[in-house]
Amino acid sequence: MRELAMKISERWQIPQNENKGEEPLIRCFCDTAPVLERYWAQKAGLGWVGRNHQLIIPHAGSMFFLGEIFLPFEVDVYDEPMSNRCGKCHRCIDACPTRAIIPDEDFHAERCLSYQLIENRGELSDEAKSSMGDTIYRCDRCQTACPWNRFSTPTQNHLLQLSQNFSSMSKEMWHNPTVEDYRRLFKGSAVKRVKFDGLKRNIKAKKT
């Protein structure tokens, strides 16, 4: 996604800073910098942030990547921010296995199964262990429960398809992956955020 954003920005033919040490005039991101992606996406009129704290795009759902292009100037026309269309729906709240989503409260990130399986560098919480099921990385139950995702369609982009290395992994191989397996399978992938030790921790907790 970041590479795609860079290709798009090149079409505008904006000169880049050539002096070493200076920031470029255009910056492109895709989960590679502390950018409030969902906030700016909503401000730009792409969709709204739902009760599951995900950006929901009408007739597309919430399962997609967000990319950003930062420009050194204002553009002429801006879309209006989109209002929330969740209505009285609470399916994501009901689906959350660790009660991280509670109405009228801030999102409880430390309870979230995705946080526990990816960002938590310590021991998994008892709640996470009892709720993870067959999951060893992240959790999308609040998204799969969202009725707006009935409009989503699988991507046909070959760069986002399962690699042959990944699809050839057997259940037995997943039980005892090596460091070489980890590096080969997840090269260039966000899955590497969990680290090898974290992935092994998750697999061990799932097996027990």
ZIZI-V666256 format. One record per backbone hydrogen bond with DSSP energy under -1.0 kcal/mol. CO is the residue of the C=O (numbers start at 1). NH is the residue of the N-H. E is the energy in kcal/mol with one decimal. If there is no record, write none. Layout:
co:nh:e
CO:NH:E
CO:NH:E
This chain:
co:nh:e
1:5:-2.4
2:6:-2.1
3:7:-1.9
4:8:-2.2
5:9:-2.3
6:10:-1.5
8:11:-1.2
9:12:-1.2
10:13:-1.1
19:22:-1.5
27:70:-3.4
29:68:-2.5
33:35:-2.9
35:37:-2.2
36:40:-2.4
37:41:-2.3
38:42:-2.2
39:43:-2.3
40:44:-2.0
41:46:-2.5
42:45:-1.5
48:56:-3.2
50:53:-2.1
54:50:-2.5
56:48:-1.8
57:60:-2.0
57:61:-2.8
61:57:-2.9
62:64:-1.2
68:29:-2.3
70:27:-1.6
86:89:-1.8
90:94:-2.1
91:95:-2.0
92:96:-1.4
100:108:-2.5
102:105:-1.6
107:109:-1.5
108:111:-1.4
108:112:-1.1
112:116:-2.5
113:117:-2.4
114:118:-1.7
115:119:-1.2
115:120:-2.3
125:129:-2.4
126:130:-2.0
128:132:-1.5
132:135:-2.6
140:144:-2.8
141:145:-1.5
146:149:-1.6
147:150:-1.6
148:151:-1.4
157:160:-1.7
158:161:-1.1
163:167:-2.5
164:168:-1.4
166:169:-1.5
170:174:-1.9
171:175:-1.3
178:182:-2.4
179:183:-2.4
180:184:-2.3
181:185:-3.0
182:186:-2.0
186:189:-2.3
189:192:-1.5
190:193:-2.1
191:194:-1.9
192:195:-1.1
195:199:-2.1
196:200:-2.4
197:201:-2.3
198:202:-2.2
199:203:-2.4
200:204:-2.5
201:205:-2.3
202:206:-2.2
203:207:-2.2
204:208:-1.5
